[in-house]
C-alpha cells in the first residue's frame, strides 16, 4: 500500500475540502483550470487511482494552465496568478457591494464569508508545482516497478515560465508594471484573509466583474441572448494622437466630464465627412477617463432592440457609461430607429444618470430620405404621412448636442500632417512634405485627418525601408 508523506497527504486532503468550501467566490468552480486542478487532487487522494488516471489528470491540468496568459514580470507561479486574477475580476455579492460602499459599511456576515473564502483559496494557491509533481510521482512510483527507468515520468512537464524543477523566491518589494499590484501582493502573502480590506478597496476603485476588468466592451447577441464582452486590446488612440478639430473635441470632453461628475449631460451625435476623426474622438475618451470610471460600450445598429436590457444592466453599476454607436444610419424600411428614439426621448422608466449615447454618422439626417417620400407626402390620402416623414427626419434632433466634423481646408490638412510627422519623428523639409501631402490627398482618399495619417504612415514606412 502507498504510504505518502503525512504532511503532503494532509495538504492534499485540505485542498480537496477547501476547493468545495467556497460561497462568495463559488463561481470559480465554473473555470476549466480550477476544474482540472480539483480533479487531479481527487485522483491523487484516491486509494488506488492507477498510473494512467494520474497522468491523464496531471496533463489535463498542465494543458489548462499553459493556456493562461501570465504577465512576463509576475513573480509567482501560474496557478497562483490564475487564482489571484480570478479574485480581482470575479463578480459576486461581496465585490458588487464593495464596488459601491466603503468597507466598514459592508455587512459583517458578508465580510466573514468572503474572508473564509480567501483563506480557502490561499490553501489552494499554496499547492505549488513542485509539491503537486512530487505527489504525482510518488503515487505512480508506488504502482509501477522500474519507475526510475522511465525518463518521461522522471521529467513531468510543468506549467510555469521558470524551470519547473527549481524554486524561485519572489521579490516582495517589486511591483511589476504589467501586473496589478494586489495580484503581486497575493502572490507573496501567506494570509490572504488579511487582505480583505485591500480587496474591497480595489473593487471600490476599479469596479467588479467585467466592468472592473475592462474599460471597453461590446454588446454581443447570439441565438436570442445578449451579453457584454470585454475588449482586451481597445483602440490605443489618444487625444495626443489627434490633430485639428480642437473646438469640436472640447465640446465632447466637457460633456463627458459632466457625466463623470454626476452633472446633467447630453447625448451627442458626431456628424460629418468620413475620415475626420469622429470615431477616434470617442475612443480617445476612454484613455483619458477610463481610470476615472468611464466605460465605453459598443453597440451595433442591429442590437438596438436590446437597449432596454442593456440599460437595465448598466443602471445598476457605479461606473459611468457611454454607449457608442458607430456609423449610425437607417434605410427607409428600417424600424430599429424607433428603439433609439425611445431611449433618447425617455419612457416611463427614468433614464439612468450614468449612461449617455454617443453616435457617429456621415448623414445629418440619420434616416435616408428620398424625393419620392416628399412626393408621396404631397399626393397621399394619409393625413399623418407628413408627421411620419418628420419623425424620421427629426431623429438627429433628439440628441442634445450635435458636433459637426467637416473636411479640413488645405491649411488645416497640412497642419495635421505637420503634427503627425513631428510625432512620428520624421524629418523632412516642410515644402517637400507639403508637396507630397497634397499629391497624396489628390491621388487617394481626398482631404481628411484619416488621409493625413495614411500619408504619414506611408512616409514612415518609406523611411524605414531605406534603412534596410
Rosetta blueprint (number, residue, H / E / L):
1 X L
2 X L
3 X L
4 X L
5 X L
6 X H
7 X H
8 X H
9 X H
10 X H
11 X H
12 X H
13 X H
14 X H
15 X H
16 X H
17 X H
18 X H
19 X L
20 X L
21 X L
22 X L
23 X L
24 X L
25 X L
26 X H
27 X H
28 X H
29 X H
30 X H
31 X L
32 X H
33 X H
34 X H
35 X H
36 X H
37 X H
38 X H
39 X H
40 X H
41 X H
42 X H
43 X H
44 X H
45 X H
46 X L
47 X L
48 X L
49 X L
50 X L
51 X H
52 X H
53 X H
54 X H
55 X H
56 X H
57 X H
58 X H
59 X H
60 X H
61 X H
62 X H
63 X H
64 X H
65 X H
66 X H
67 X L
68 X L
69 X L
70 X L
71 X L
72 X L
73 X L
74 X L
75 X L
76 X L
77 X L
78 X H
79 X H
80 X H
81 X H
82 X H
83 X H
84 X H
85 X H
86 X H
87 X H
88 X H
89 X H
90 X L
91 X L
92 X L
93 X H
94 X H
95 X H
96 X H
97 X H
98 X H
99 X H
100 X H
101 X L
102 X L
103 X H
104 X H
105 X H
106 X L
107 X L
108 X H
109 X H
110 X H
111 X H
112 X H
113 X H
114 X H
115 X H
116 X H
117 X H
118 X H
119 X H
120 X H
121 X H
122 X H
123 X H
124 X H
125 X H
126 X L
127 X L
128 X L
129 X H
130 X H
131 X H
132 X H
133 X H
134 X H
135 X H
136 X H
137 X H
138 X H
139 X H
140 X H
141 X H
142 X H
143 X H
144 X L
145 X L
146 X L
147 X H
148 X H
149 X H
150 X L
151 X H
152 X H
153 X H
154 X H
155 X L
156 X L
157 X L
158 X L
159 X L
160 X L
161 X L
162 X L
163 X L
164 X L
165 X L
166 X L
167 X L
168 X L
169 X L
170 X L
171 X L
172 X L
173 X L
174 X L
175 X L
176 X L
177 X L
178 X L
179 X L
180 X L
181 X H
182 X H
183 X H
184 X H
185 X H
186 X H
187 X H
188 X H
189 X L
190 X L
191 X L
192 X H
193 X H
194 X H
195 X H
196 X H
197 X H
198 X H
199 X H
200 X H
201 X H
202 X H
203 X H
204 X H
205 X H
206 X H
207 X L
208 X L
209 X H
210 X H
211 X H
212 X H
213 X H
214 X L
215 X L
216 X E
217 X E
218 X E
219 X E
220 X E
221 X E
222 X E
223 X L
224 X L
225 X E
226 X E
227 X E
228 X E
229 X E
230 X E
231 X L
232 X L
233 X L
234 X L
235 X L
236 X L
237 X L
238 X L
239 X H
240 X H
241 X H
242 X L
243 X L
244 X L
245 X L
246 X H
247 X H
248 X H
249 X H
250 X H
251 X H
252 X H
253 X H
254 X H
255 X H
256 X H
257 X H
258 X H
259 X H
260 X H
261 X L
262 X L
263 X L
264 X L
265 X L
266 X L
267 X L
268 X E
269 X E
270 X E
271 X E
272 X E
273 X L
274 X L
275 X L
276 X L
277 X L
278 X H
279 X H
280 X H
281 X H
282 X H
283 X H
284 X H
285 X H
286 X H
287 X H
288 X H
289 X H
290 X H
291 X H
292 X H
293 X L
294 X E
295 X E
296 X E
297 X E
298 X E
299 X L
300 X L
301 X H
302 X H
303 X H
304 X H
305 X H
306 X H
307 X H
308 X H
309 X H
310 X H
311 X H
312 X H
313 X H
314 X H
315 X L
316 X L
317 X L
318 X L
319 X L
320 X E
321 X E
322 X E
323 X E
324 X E
325 X E
326 X L
327 X L
328 X L
329 X L
330 X E
331 X L
332 X L
333 X L
334 X L
335 X L
336 X L
337 X H
338 X H
339 X H
340 X H
341 X H
342 X H
343 X H
344 X H
345 X H
346 X L
347 X L
348 X L
349 X L
350 X L
351 X L
352 X L
353 X L
354 X L
355 X E
356 X E
357 X E
358 X E
359 X E
360 X E
361 X E
362 X L
363 X L
364 X L
365 X L
366 X L
367 X E
368 X L
369 X L
370 X L
371 X H
372 X H
373 X H
374 X H
375 X H
376 X H
377 X H
378 X H
379 X H
380 X L
381 X L
382 X L
383 X L
384 X L
385 X H
386 X H
387 X H
388 X H
389 X H
390 X H
391 X H
392 X H
393 X H
394 X L
395 X L
396 X H
397 X H
398 X H
399 X L
400 X L
401 X E
402 X E
403 X E
404 X E
405 X E
406 X L
407 X L
408 X L
409 X L
410 X H
411 X H
412 X H
413 X H
414 X H
415 X H
416 X H
417 X H
418 X H
419 X H
420 X H
421 X H
422 X H
423 X H
424 X L
425 X L
426 X L
427 X L
428 X L
429 X L
430 X H
431 X H
432 X H
433 X H
434 X H
435 X H
436 X H
437 X H
438 X H
439 X H
440 X H
441 X H
442 X H
443 X H
444 X L
445 X L
446 X L
447 X L
448 X L
449 X H
450 X H
451 X H
452 X H
453 X H
454 X H
455 X H
456 X H
457 X H
458 X H
459 X H
460 X H
461 X H
462 X H
463 X H
464 X H
465 X H
466 X H
467 X H
468 X L
